[in-house]
């Protein structure tokens, strides 16, 4: 798994007024592709609770669905709790992992966050949604006085020439210019949209020379679609959270397919 596929400090120099845009309009969103590009799918929940973290960890580890998963400590476990709590960058880091044999599914748990992820092959939204509903049910069952403070649904995609017909940035419905000159090599760009909505989406597009992590052979373009609730969000309603993942998935698909040309979508759609 890429595990977030960290992007190195390597960017285009935007010196003379950068401009980039994706194709607009209502594009078809297929139910299923012949070959999906999903390398990893992740669901994150940040929360507060009255349960002692160590008690919560034990309860989650004993949850029937993950009882057989391998248990392990993560690097942030070694950092004292006082330091983790004082640093916003550490506060929501998972401390323990429950990992399925074969590394396809993992549950990473911290005192204020839980991250569920699965790698290749992707099982499709119907199955993945059921798995996410199990995660949601587990959190509400095992945590006392639970207050959800952030939700995030994220898909990491590796576009390839042999499977998707994408050789470079120029094959996307994307225009990136500096002083009128098209930029097609060594790209790392981010944009966040849906400013008026309670749920935003950050789209990250990068060429493989600026990506760290294991990508499938032949990958030409990396696309990270991250849908999340905005600052100030809170809920204690389990049904709302289950409803949110469906809406977030719809938004994620719309942003991903907006990036592809209609001819590409047509060629990839499973008839």
C-alpha positions as CSV (number, residue, x, y, z in Angstrom):
1,X,0.0,0.0,0.0
2,X,1.1,3.5,-0.6
3,X,-0.4,4.7,2.7
4,X,-1.0,8.2,1.5
5,X,1.8,8.3,-1.1
6,X,3.7,11.2,0.3
7,X,4.7,13.8,-2.3
8,X,8.3,14.9,-2.2
9,X,9.3,18.6,-2.1
10,X,9.6,18.9,-5.9
11,X,7.3,21.3,-7.6
12,X,7.0,23.3,-10.8
13,X,8.2,26.9,-10.5
14,X,5.1,29.0,-11.1
15,X,6.9,32.2,-12.1
16,X,4.6,34.1,-14.4
17,X,1.0,33.6,-13.4
18,X,0.1,29.9,-13.4
19,X,-3.3,28.7,-14.6
20,X,-4.8,25.3,-14.6
21,X,-8.3,24.0,-15.1
22,X,-10.2,20.7,-15.6
23,X,-12.9,20.0,-18.0
24,X,-16.3,21.4,-17.0
25,X,-19.8,20.2,-17.7
26,X,-21.7,17.1,-16.8
27,X,-19.7,14.1,-17.8
28,X,-20.9,10.5,-17.7
29,X,-20.0,8.6,-14.5
30,X,-19.9,4.9,-15.2
31,X,-21.0,2.4,-12.6
32,X,-17.9,0.2,-13.3
33,X,-14.7,0.4,-15.3
34,X,-13.0,-2.4,-17.2
35,X,-9.8,-1.6,-15.3
36,X,-10.1,0.7,-12.2
37,X,-7.1,2.8,-11.2
38,X,-7.6,2.5,-7.4
39,X,-4.4,1.7,-5.6
40,X,-5.8,2.3,-2.1
41,X,-9.1,3.5,-0.6
42,X,-9.2,5.0,2.9
43,X,-11.9,6.2,5.4
44,X,-10.9,8.3,8.3
45,X,-12.9,9.3,11.4
46,X,-11.6,11.8,14.0
47,X,-13.5,11.9,17.3
48,X,-13.5,12.6,21.0
49,X,-14.8,10.2,23.6
50,X,-14.8,9.6,27.3
51,X,-13.4,6.1,27.0
52,X,-9.8,5.6,28.1
53,X,-7.8,5.2,24.9
54,X,-6.2,1.9,26.0
55,X,-9.7,0.5,26.8
56,X,-10.9,1.6,23.4
57,X,-8.0,0.0,21.6
58,X,-8.7,-3.3,23.3
59,X,-12.4,-3.1,22.5
60,X,-11.7,-2.4,18.8
61,X,-9.1,-5.2,18.6
62,X,-11.7,-7.7,19.8
63,X,-14.4,-6.5,17.3
64,X,-15.5,-9.7,15.6
65,X,-14.8,-8.5,12.0
66,X,-11.1,-7.8,12.8
67,X,-10.4,-10.4,15.5
68,X,-8.1,-12.4,13.3
69,X,-6.1,-9.4,12.0
70,X,-2.4,-9.1,13.0
71,X,-1.8,-6.6,15.8
72,X,1.2,-4.2,15.7
73,X,2.4,-0.9,17.1
74,X,3.0,2.0,14.8
75,X,6.0,4.4,15.1
76,X,4.0,7.2,16.8
77,X,3.3,4.9,19.7
78,X,6.8,5.7,21.0
79,X,6.1,9.4,21.3
80,X,4.8,10.4,24.8
81,X,1.0,11.1,25.0
82,X,1.5,14.6,26.3
83,X,3.7,15.5,23.3
84,X,1.2,13.9,20.8
85,X,-1.7,15.8,22.3
86,X,0.2,19.1,22.2
87,X,1.1,18.8,18.6
88,X,-1.7,19.2,16.0
89,X,0.3,17.2,13.5
90,X,0.5,14.2,15.9
91,X,-2.8,14.4,17.7
92,X,-4.7,12.3,15.2
93,X,-1.9,9.9,14.3
94,X,-2.8,6.1,14.7
95,X,-0.8,4.2,17.3
96,X,-1.8,0.6,16.6
97,X,-2.7,-1.3,13.4
98,X,-4.8,-4.4,12.8
99,X,-3.7,-5.8,9.5
100,X,-5.4,-8.6,7.4
101,X,-3.2,-11.3,6.1
102,X,-2.0,-10.3,2.6
103,X,-2.0,-6.6,3.6
104,X,-5.3,-5.9,1.7
105,X,-7.2,-4.4,4.7
106,X,-6.0,-2.5,7.7
107,X,-7.5,-0.7,10.7
108,X,-5.2,1.9,12.2
109,X,-6.3,3.2,15.6
110,X,-5.3,6.3,17.7
111,X,-6.8,8.0,20.8
112,X,-8.8,10.4,18.5
113,X,-8.8,8.8,15.1
114,X,-9.4,5.5,13.3
115,X,-8.4,4.9,9.6
116,X,-9.7,2.0,7.6
117,X,-8.0,1.2,4.3
118,X,-7.9,-1.5,1.7
119,X,-5.4,-1.9,-1.2
120,X,-5.5,-3.6,-4.5
121,X,-7.6,-5.2,-5.8
122,X,-10.5,-2.8,-5.1
123,X,-13.7,-4.8,-4.2
124,X,-16.2,-2.3,-5.6
125,X,-18.2,0.3,-3.8
126,X,-21.0,-2.0,-2.7
127,X,-18.7,-4.2,-0.7
128,X,-16.4,-1.4,0.4
129,X,-19.5,0.6,1.7
130,X,-20.6,-2.4,3.8
131,X,-17.1,-2.6,5.3
132,X,-17.2,1.1,6.1
133,X,-20.6,0.7,7.8
134,X,-18.9,-2.0,10.0
135,X,-16.2,0.5,10.9
136,X,-18.8,3.1,11.8
137,X,-20.9,0.6,13.9
138,X,-17.7,-0.5,15.7
139,X,-16.8,3.0,16.7
140,X,-20.2,3.9,18.0
141,X,-20.4,0.6,19.8
142,X,-17.0,0.7,21.5
143,X,-16.6,4.4,22.3
144,X,-18.5,6.1,25.1
145,X,-19.9,9.7,24.7
146,X,-18.7,9.6,21.1
147,X,-18.5,12.9,19.2
148,X,-17.4,12.8,15.5
149,X,-15.3,15.8,14.6
150,X,-14.1,15.0,11.1
151,X,-14.9,12.5,8.3
152,X,-12.8,11.8,5.3
153,X,-13.0,9.4,2.3
154,X,-10.0,9.2,0.1
155,X,-9.1,7.4,-3.1
156,X,-5.5,7.0,-4.4
157,X,-5.4,6.3,-8.1
158,X,-2.6,5.3,-10.5
159,X,-3.4,6.0,-14.2
160,X,-1.5,3.9,-16.7
161,X,-1.0,3.8,-20.4
162,X,-1.6,0.1,-20.9
163,X,-4.9,0.0,-18.9
164,X,-6.2,3.5,-19.1
165,X,-4.6,5.1,-22.2
166,X,-3.0,7.8,-20.1
167,X,0.6,8.4,-21.1
168,X,1.0,11.9,-19.5
169,X,-0.8,14.9,-18.1
170,X,-1.7,15.9,-21.6
171,X,-4.0,12.9,-21.9
172,X,-6.2,14.3,-19.1
173,X,-8.9,16.9,-19.5
174,X,-6.6,19.3,-17.8
175,X,-4.9,22.5,-19.0
176,X,-1.8,23.7,-17.1
177,X,0.0,26.8,-18.3
178,X,2.7,29.2,-17.3
179,X,2.9,32.4,-19.4
180,X,0.9,30.7,-22.1
181,X,3.2,27.6,-22.2
182,X,1.7,24.2,-21.5
183,X,3.3,22.3,-18.7
184,X,3.3,18.5,-19.1
185,X,6.3,17.2,-17.2
186,X,7.2,17.0,-13.5
187,X,3.9,18.2,-12.2
188,X,2.5,18.4,-8.7
189,X,-0.7,20.4,-8.3
190,X,-3.4,20.6,-5.6
191,X,-6.8,22.2,-5.6
192,X,-9.6,22.3,-3.1
193,X,-13.2,22.9,-4.2
194,X,-16.8,23.0,-2.9
195,X,-16.2,26.1,-0.8
196,X,-19.9,26.7,-0.2
197,X,-20.6,23.1,0.9
198,X,-20.1,21.5,4.3
199,X,-18.0,18.8,2.5
200,X,-15.0,19.8,0.5
201,X,-12.8,17.9,-2.0
202,X,-9.0,18.2,-2.5
203,X,-7.7,16.9,-5.8
204,X,-4.0,16.2,-6.1
205,X,-2.5,15.4,-9.5
206,X,1.2,14.5,-9.9
207,X,3.6,12.8,-12.2
208,X,5.4,9.8,-10.9
209,X,8.8,11.5,-10.5
210,X,7.4,13.4,-7.5
211,X,5.7,10.5,-5.7
212,X,7.1,8.3,-3.0
213,X,5.6,4.9,-2.5
214,X,5.0,1.7,-4.5
215,X,3.0,2.4,-7.7
216,X,2.0,-0.2,-10.2
217,X,4.4,-0.6,-13.1
218,X,3.6,1.6,-16.0
219,X,2.0,4.4,-13.9
220,X,2.1,7.7,-15.6
221,X,-0.1,10.0,-13.5
222,X,-1.1,9.8,-9.8
223,X,-4.5,11.2,-8.8
224,X,-5.5,11.6,-5.1
225,X,-9.1,12.5,-4.5
226,X,-9.8,13.4,-0.8
227,X,-13.4,14.3,0.3
228,X,-13.7,15.6,3.9
229,X,-15.9,17.5,6.2
230,X,-14.8,21.1,7.0
231,X,-13.5,22.5,10.2
232,X,-16.2,22.9,12.9
233,X,-18.1,19.8,11.8
234,X,-19.5,17.6,14.6
235,X,-22.1,14.9,14.9
236,X,-23.1,12.1,17.2
237,X,-25.6,10.6,14.8
238,X,-24.5,7.2,13.4
239,X,-27.1,7.3,10.6
240,X,-25.8,10.6,9.5
241,X,-22.2,9.2,9.2
242,X,-23.5,6.2,7.2
243,X,-25.4,8.6,4.9
244,X,-22.3,10.8,4.5
245,X,-20.1,8.1,3.1
246,X,-22.6,7.6,0.3
247,X,-22.7,11.3,-0.5
248,X,-18.9,11.6,-0.2
249,X,-18.4,8.7,-2.6
250,X,-20.7,10.3,-5.2
251,X,-18.6,13.5,-4.9
252,X,-15.3,11.6,-5.2
253,X,-16.4,9.9,-8.4
254,X,-17.6,13.2,-9.9
255,X,-14.2,14.9,-9.3
256,X,-12.3,11.9,-10.6
257,X,-14.2,11.5,-13.8
258,X,-14.2,15.3,-14.4
259,X,-10.5,14.9,-14.8
260,X,-10.8,12.4,-17.7
261,X,-11.8,13.2,-21.3
262,X,-15.1,11.8,-22.4
263,X,-13.3,9.6,-25.0
264,X,-11.3,8.1,-22.2
265,X,-14.3,7.5,-20.0
266,X,-16.1,5.8,-23.0
267,X,-13.2,3.5,-23.7
268,X,-12.9,2.5,-20.0
269,X,-16.6,1.9,-19.3
270,X,-17.6,-1.7,-18.8
271,X,-20.6,-2.3,-21.1
